[in-house]
Amino acid sequence: MNKNKIVLAAFVAFAFAATISACRDKNSTGLEYARNMYDPLGYNPDQPNSNFKNGQTAQMPPKNTVPVGFEQDEFYPNSKEGYEAAGAKMVNPLPADKKNLAEGQQLYKVFCSPCHGEKGDGQGHLVKIEKFTGVPSYHGADANSSRGGLMQDLTAGKIYHTIVYGLNNMGSHASQLTPRERWKVVMYVQQLQKIK
């Protein structure tokens, strides 16, 4: 018998044995390689945990702690009084340079222009397809805020407050934009307010 036939016979025997062993239990998942890749070493957040007094894995963070990378800004409540207080007290902490203004323009284009338009005229593509109505323009003598006053006279704090909480059909953008990004958008909106 030559070597090729021996190798072929061994291969056929191995394949037959593997096929027969795989068919013995339909519920079996078979052999598992690197079991620790399937079973996590850590606890799941909703799993009971005897390491803590309350028996829960998910714990509340200690009081007065801030997550790494979290930016916290001044808090004004979502009310008319909070809006007015933000308008009177909040000042943009970022320098009005070309870099911040360019980043604000890009963020505005992504988050605001679909409704407010690229030029801040209230004619974004969602308005043009009649999905939303009543979107204000940032400039012009007839551009009025729904909270009173002209849109071109809105202060940085009032614009910031509106970005955080939203107003009318506009939802909050607090989860999409960090405080620094919000101030950059405010900076760009103030440029749009100056258009005649």
Stockholm file with secondary structure:
# STOCKHOLM 1.0

chainA/1-196         MNKNKIVLAAFVAFAFAATISACRDKNSTGLEYARNMYDPLGYNPDQPNSNFKNGQTAQMPPKNTVPVGFEQDEFYPNSKEGYEAAGAKMVNPLPADKKNLAEGQQLYKVFCSPCHGEKGDGQGHLVKIEKFTGVPSYHGADANSSRGGLMQDLTAGKIYHTIVYGLNNMGSHASQLTPRERWKVVMYVQQLQKIK
#=GR chainA/1-196 SS CCHHHHHHHHHHHHHHHHHHHHTSCTTCCCCCSSGGGTSCSSCCTTSBCTTSTTCBSSCCCCTTCCCTTCCCCCCCCSSHHHHHHHHHHCCCCSCCCHHHHHHHHHHHHHHTHHHHCTTSSSCCHHHHTTSCCCCCCSSSTTCBCTTSSBGGGCCHHHHHHHHHHCBTTBCCCTTTSCHHHHHHHHHHHHHHHTCC
#=GC SS_cons         CCHHHHHHHHHHHHHHHHHHHHTSCTTCCCCCSSGGGTSCSSCCTTSBCTTSTTCBSSCCCCTTCCCTTCCCCCCCCSSHHHHHHHHHHCCCCSCCCHHHHHHHHHHHHHHTHHHHCTTSSSCCHHHHTTSCCCCCCSSSTTCBCTTSSBGGGCCHHHHHHHHHHCBTTBCCCTTTSCHHHHHHHHHHHHHHHTCC
//
